[in-house]
Amino acid sequence: MRARIAELERDLMTTSSQGRHRRLEAGHELRNAKFRLKRLEECIAEIPERLER
């Protein structure tokens, strides 16, 4: 997931001739991927706490 996020960030920063629609799609996908990664990290962080109880 982190590799895909890095790829999307690179795509958005390049000055290639991407159309506006493609940039919007990439931005949307980037926001979703970052949100999913954050939630996944939060869930993983809670696993040891649950096991200790």
Z-matrix of the N, CA and C atoms (Angstrom, degrees):
N
C 1 1.445
C 2 1.533 1 109.60
N 3 1.326 2 116.69 1 -40.45
C 4 1.465 3 119.49 2 179.65
C 5 1.530 4 111.27 3 -63.65
N 6 1.329 5 116.49 4 -35.90
C 7 1.463 6 119.62 5 178.88
C 8 1.523 7 110.34 6 -64.77
N 9 1.317 8 116.89 7 -41.14
C 10 1.475 9 120.43 8 178.75
C 11 1.527 10 110.83 9 -65.35
N 12 1.329 11 117.34 10 -39.32
C 13 1.459 12 121.02 11 177.58
C 14 1.526 13 109.96 12 -61.36
N 15 1.324 14 116.47 13 -45.76
C 16 1.467 15 120.28 14 179.25
C 17 1.529 16 110.79 15 -61.76
N 18 1.324 17 116.54 16 -40.67
C 19 1.471 18 120.94 17 178.74
C 20 1.532 19 110.74 18 -62.63
N 21 1.316 20 117.33 19 -44.85
C 22 1.463 21 121.23 20 179.57
C 23 1.526 22 111.18 21 -64.37
N 24 1.329 23 116.59 22 -40.06
C 25 1.464 24 119.62 23 178.30
C 26 1.519 25 110.92 24 -63.77
N 27 1.339 26 116.86 25 -41.56
C 28 1.468 27 120.38 26 177.03
C 29 1.522 28 110.95 27 -62.20
N 30 1.322 29 116.02 28 -42.96
C 31 1.463 30 120.19 29 179.92
C 32 1.523 31 111.55 30 -60.20
N 33 1.314 32 116.59 31 -39.77
C 34 1.459 33 119.95 32 -178.37
C 35 1.526 34 112.17 33 -73.47
N 36 1.323 35 117.62 34 -27.50
C 37 1.464 36 120.85 35 -177.41
C 38 1.526 37 113.41 36 -86.21
N 39 1.304 38 117.31 37 -20.90
C 40 1.458 39 119.06 38 -178.56
C 41 1.521 40 109.88 39 -72.05
N 42 1.286 41 114.99 40 156.27
C 43 1.464 42 119.79 41 -179.99
C 44 1.520 43 111.18 42 -97.60
N 45 1.306 44 115.73 43 30.51
C 46 1.459 45 119.52 44 -179.87
C 47 1.521 46 109.94 45 -66.57
N 48 1.284 47 114.84 46 171.66
C 49 1.464 48 119.67 47 -176.30
C 50 1.526 49 112.18 48 -89.76
N 51 1.324 50 115.76 49 42.02
C 52 1.465 51 118.97 50 176.56
C 53 1.516 52 108.45 51 -65.22
N 54 1.302 53 114.90 52 142.85
C 55 1.446 54 118.83 53 175.79
C 56 1.517 55 110.88 54 -72.98
N 57 1.305 56 115.87 55 161.39
C 58 1.465 57 120.62 56 -179.09
C 59 1.527 58 110.78 57 -58.77
N 60 1.331 59 116.21 58 -40.40
C 61 1.465 60 119.94 59 -178.87
C 62 1.527 61 110.69 60 -60.87
N 63 1.325 62 117.64 61 -43.22
C 64 1.476 63 120.97 62 -179.53
C 65 1.523 64 110.87 63 -65.39
N 66 1.322 65 117.75 64 -39.31
C 67 1.465 66 120.35 65 177.95
C 68 1.525 67 110.48 66 -64.64
N 69 1.323 68 117.01 67 -39.89
C 70 1.462 69 120.14 68 178.28
C 71 1.525 70 111.01 69 -64.10
N 72 1.332 71 116.03 70 -41.65
C 73 1.468 72 120.30 71 177.90
C 74 1.523 73 110.73 72 -62.66
N 75 1.338 74 116.10 73 -44.43
C 76 1.459 75 120.18 74 -179.69
C 77 1.534 76 110.48 75 -64.05
N 78 1.310 77 117.32 76 -40.74
C 79 1.461 78 120.84 77 178.18
C 80 1.512 79 112.13 78 -63.06
N 81 1.325 80 115.42 79 -41.63
C 82 1.464 81 120.58 80 179.03
C 83 1.529 82 110.10 81 -65.04
N 84 1.330 83 116.15 82 -45.63
C 85 1.466 84 120.13 83 179.52
C 86 1.531 85 110.38 84 -63.40
N 87 1.335 86 117.12 85 -37.76
C 88 1.459 87 121.30 86 179.35
C 89 1.526 88 110.92 87 -63.42
N 90 1.321 89 117.33 88 -46.54
C 91 1.465 90 120.27 89 178.70
C 92 1.521 91 110.97 90 -60.27
N 93 1.324 92 117.03 91 -44.05
C 94 1.470 93 120.65 92 179.52
C 95 1.526 94 111.71 93 -63.91
N 96 1.329 95 117.00 94 -42.07
C 97 1.462 96 120.42 95 -179.01
C 98 1.523 97 110.59 96 -65.15
N 99 1.332 98 117.36 97 -41.18
C 100 1.462 99 120.08 98 178.49
C 101 1.527 100 110.86 99 -65.02
N 102 1.325 101 116.94 100 -39.51
C 103 1.462 102 120.64 101 177.80
C 104 1.529 103 110.57 102 -63.39
N 105 1.340 104 116.73 103 -46.27
C 106 1.472 105 120.08 104 -179.91
C 107 1.521 106 111.23 105 -63.00
N 108 1.343 107 117.08 106 -40.73
C 109 1.457 108 120.30 107 179.12
C 110 1.525 109 110.73 108 -63.38
N 111 1.317 110 116.90 109 -42.91
C 112 1.467 111 120.47 110 179.19
C 113 1.525 112 110.43 111 -61.14
N 114 1.335 113 117.13 112 -46.24
C 115 1.472 114 120.51 113 179.88
C 116 1.527 115 110.81 114 -62.99
N 117 1.325 116 117.11 115 -41.14
C 118 1.460 117 121.19 116 178.86
C 119 1.521 118 110.76 117 -62.12
N 120 1.335 119 116.68 118 -44.23
C 121 1.463 120 120.33 119 178.48
C 122 1.528 121 111.28 120 -63.46
N 123 1.327 122 117.46 121 -38.37
C 124 1.466 123 120.94 122 177.84
C 125 1.519 124 110.66 123 -64.28
N 126 1.321 125 116.76 124 -42.70
C 127 1.473 126 120.35 125 179.52
C 128 1.521 127 110.99 126 -64.47
N 129 1.320 128 116.57 127 -43.18
C 130 1.468 129 120.75 128 179.98
C 131 1.524 130 110.21 129 -64.47
N 132 1.321 131 116.57 130 -38.99
C 133 1.467 132 120.28 131 -179.27
C 134 1.523 133 111.40 132 -63.80
N 135 1.314 134 118.83 133 -28.41
C 136 1.464 135 122.11 134 -178.66
C 137 1.521 136 113.65 135 -83.78
N 138 1.286 137 118.83 136 -14.84
C 139 1.463 138 121.38 137 -176.48
C 140 1.523 139 112.15 138 -59.14
N 141 1.332 140 121.04 139 -51.14
C 142 1.466 141 118.99 140 179.96
C 143 1.526 142 112.47 141 -61.14
N 144 1.323 143 118.07 142 -35.46
C 145 1.454 144 120.66 143 178.92
C 146 1.520 145 110.81 144 -62.06
N 147 1.285 146 117.42 145 -39.73
C 148 1.466 147 120.66 146 -179.76
C 149 1.508 148 110.98 147 -68.60
N 150 1.330 149 117.63 148 -36.02
C 151 1.451 150 121.26 149 -178.26
C 152 1.524 151 112.12 150 -71.42
N 153 1.323 152 118.07 151 -27.05
C 154 1.461 153 121.99 152 -178.72
C 155 1.526 154 111.89 153 -76.18
N 156 1.276 155 118.93 154 -21.86
C 157 1.484 156 121.78 155 -176.35
C 158 1.476 157 113.28 156 -73.31
